[in-house]
């Protein structure tokens, strides 16, 4: 009796699976005859950054990848993983952060206060 029930269950499952086949499938990009989409202009780039003499580099290869509210004492670690600027500074800006940031050669976007106001950068 058990054998009869299990063979019926297997047969039913095979019939159900056979009915699930909808034929060959085409992925969206495989069936498309259209050409590549035209890229849209993006906010930024060399012409945009050239407005500020002490802003981000105008090198077309530069793409800003930053960290938010971090301390420049970690600049070497961030540079090692491709980070190239800070947005805000943790508990700053301070004189120590200013000298650390200058030594690291990274870009900073933050509030200008104290020693930062007299900096030409």
Protein Blocks (a to p, Z undefined) as FASTA:
>chain_A
ZZmmmmmmmmmmmmmmmmmpgbjaddfklmpcbdcddddddeedjklmmmpmklccfbfk
bccdddehiafklmmmmmmnopabdehjehiacfklmmmmmmnopacddddehjlmmpcZ
Z
